[in-house]
């Protein structure tokens, strides 16, 4: 069964009274264990497509289905449950909460979803990203690469079927970025997750199973 199905999606915005077509008929699918990259310049529609894929936004036309559930057919409560249980998000700027320790940041999705054994599972996720000894540290005590690894642990702690990464190496040097890409590849393999990554880097796209080039809201 496909984890993500996006069919002929269009997304329009109003900007200063004028309609802007952010996505102009995009279709793609992701299977379990597949690592796919969206490659293109800033403004080409990559982030918009990721937001639709994660049910953080909704198409003007077309359909988005996550693990067989069409996002526009769900009410707010069902959408919240879908995102908390089946989707993990990784952002360029990490988005760790500065007042929480590393392990508290990782366990937050479990607490929000009411999942049991949140501390045990969070420590297991930190071990998976090789940060077992960092649980009691605060985010400001970490390097950029370490913060992104914590963010990956947080995104995977609830074992999502779909992992979305928006420019996950954008704030990192090449060596550290390569390590993050390796973790994303491992996430697809170890957790059988469908991983969709947006990047402007052609080099980053080359390490994925499949590369989708975008230009002006379309797949090239």
C-alpha positions in Angstrom: 0.0 0.0 0.0 1.3 3.5 -0.8 1.9 5.8 2.1 1.5 9.0 0.2 -0.6 9.7 -2.9 -0.8 13.2 -4.4 -3.0 13.4 -7.4 -3.1 16.5 -9.8 -2.8 18.9 -6.9 -3.1 22.6 -7.5 -2.5 25.3 -4.8 -3.5 28.9 -5.2 -2.8 31.9 -2.9 -3.9 35.5 -2.9 -1.0 37.9 -2.7 -1.7 41.6 -2.7 -5.0 40.9 -4.3 -3.6 38.8 -7.1 -3.9 35.0 -7.4 -0.6 33.1 -7.3 -0.4 29.5 -8.5 2.1 27.8 -6.1 1.4 24.3 -7.4 0.1 23.7 -10.9 -1.0 20.1 -11.2 1.5 18.0 -9.3 1.2 14.2 -8.8 3.5 11.8 -6.9 3.4 8.7 -4.8 5.7 7.3 -2.0 5.9 3.7 -0.9 7.1 2.4 2.5 10.9 2.4 2.8 11.3 4.8 -0.1 13.6 7.9 0.2 12.6 10.6 -2.4 13.9 14.1 -2.8 12.2 17.2 -4.2 14.9 19.3 -5.8 14.5 22.9 -7.0 15.3 26.5 -6.4 13.6 28.5 -3.7 10.0 29.4 -4.6 9.5 26.5 -6.9 6.8 24.9 -4.7 8.8 22.3 -2.7 7.8 23.6 0.8 4.2 24.1 -0.3 4.1 20.5 -1.5 5.6 19.2 1.8 2.9 21.1 3.8 0.2 19.5 1.7 1.8 16.1 2.1 1.8 16.5 5.9 -1.8 17.8 6.1 -0.5 21.1 7.4 -2.3 22.8 4.4 -4.8 21.6 1.8 -5.0 21.7 -2.0 -7.2 24.1 -3.9 -7.8 21.2 -6.3 -6.7 17.6 -6.4 -6.3 15.1 -3.6 -3.7 14.2 -1.0 -4.0 10.8 0.8 -1.8 9.6 3.7 -1.9 5.9 4.4 -5.2 5.7 2.5 -6.8 8.7 4.2 -7.7 11.7 2.1 -6.8 14.8 4.0 -9.7 17.0 2.9 -12.2 14.4 4.0 -11.1 14.5 7.7 -12.3 16.8 10.5 -9.9 18.7 12.7 -9.7 16.0 15.4 -9.0 13.3 12.8 -6.4 15.5 11.1 -4.6 16.0 14.4 -4.6 12.3 15.1 -3.3 11.6 11.6 -0.4 14.0 11.9 0.5 12.9 15.5 0.5 9.2 14.7 1.5 8.9 11.0 3.6 11.9 10.1 7.0 13.1 11.3 8.4 16.6 10.5 12.0 17.8 10.3 12.8 21.5 9.6 15.8 23.4 8.5 15.9 25.5 11.7 15.4 22.4 14.0 12.5 23.9 16.0 13.6 22.5 19.3 11.9 24.1 22.4 14.7 26.0 24.2 13.2 25.5 27.7 13.0 21.7 27.4 15.9 19.3 27.7 17.0 17.1 24.7 15.0 14.1 26.0 12.0 16.2 26.8 12.0 17.6 23.2 12.1 14.1 21.8 9.3 12.7 24.0 7.0 15.7 23.2 5.1 13.9 20.3 4.4 10.9 22.5 3.1 13.1 25.3 0.8 15.0 22.9 -0.5 11.7 21.5 -1.0 10.1 25.0 1.4 7.3 24.2 2.8 5.2 27.1 6.5 4.7 28.0 7.4 8.1 26.5 10.8 8.3 28.4 11.9 4.8 27.4 11.0 5.3 23.8 12.6 8.7 23.7 15.9 7.4 25.0 15.8 4.6 22.4 15.3 7.3 19.7 18.3 9.3 21.0 20.4 6.1 21.0 19.4 5.5 17.3 20.8 9.0 16.4 23.9 8.3 18.6 23.1 10.9 21.2 22.5 8.6 24.2 24.6 10.8 26.5 22.9 14.1 25.6 19.4 13.6 27.0 19.9 16.0 29.9 21.5 18.8 27.9 19.6 21.9 26.7 19.3 22.7 23.0 21.7 25.7 23.3 24.4 23.3 24.5 24.4 21.4 21.2 26.0 22.0 17.8 23.8 22.5 14.7 24.3 18.9 13.6 23.5 17.6 17.1 20.3 19.7 17.2 19.2 18.3 13.8 19.9 14.7 15.0 17.7 15.5 18.1 15.0 16.8 15.7 15.2 13.5 13.7 14.9 11.5 16.9 11.8 13.6 17.8 10.3 13.1 14.3 10.8 9.3 14.5 10.0 8.6 18.1 6.3 7.7 17.4 7.3 5.5 14.4 5.6 7.5 11.7 4.8 6.0 8.3 5.7 9.3 6.5 8.7 11.4 7.3 8.9 14.9 5.8 12.2 16.9 5.8 12.3 20.5 4.7 15.9 21.5 3.7 17.3 19.4 6.6 20.9 20.1 5.7 20.4 23.8 4.8 22.1 25.2 8.0 24.8 22.6 8.1 28.3 22.1 6.7 28.9 19.4 4.1 30.2 16.8 6.4 27.5 17.2 9.0 24.9 17.4 6.2 26.1 14.1 4.8 25.6 12.5 8.2 22.0 13.8 8.4 21.3 12.4 4.9 22.7 9.0 6.1 20.2 9.1 9.0 17.3 9.8 6.7 18.4 6.9 4.5 18.5 4.7 7.6 15.1 5.9 8.7 13.6 4.7 5.5 15.3 1.3 5.9 15.1 0.7 9.7 11.5 2.0 10.2 10.2 1.3 6.7 9.1 4.9 6.5 8.4 6.8 3.4 10.8 9.8 3.4 10.2 12.9 1.4 12.9 15.6 1.5 12.8 19.1 0.0 16.2 20.4 -0.9 17.8 23.0 -3.2 21.0 20.9 -3.4 21.3 18.6 -6.4 24.1 16.8 -4.5 21.7 15.9 -1.7 19.2 14.7 -4.1 21.6 12.2 -5.6 21.7 10.1 -2.5 18.0 9.4 -2.6 16.2 6.5 -4.3 14.4 8.9 -6.6 14.7 12.6 -7.4 11.8 14.8 -8.4 12.8 18.1 -10.0 10.5 21.0 -9.5 10.2 24.3 -11.4 7.5 27.0 -11.1 5.1 24.8 -9.2 5.4 21.9 -11.6 7.3 18.6 -11.8 9.8 18.8 -14.7 
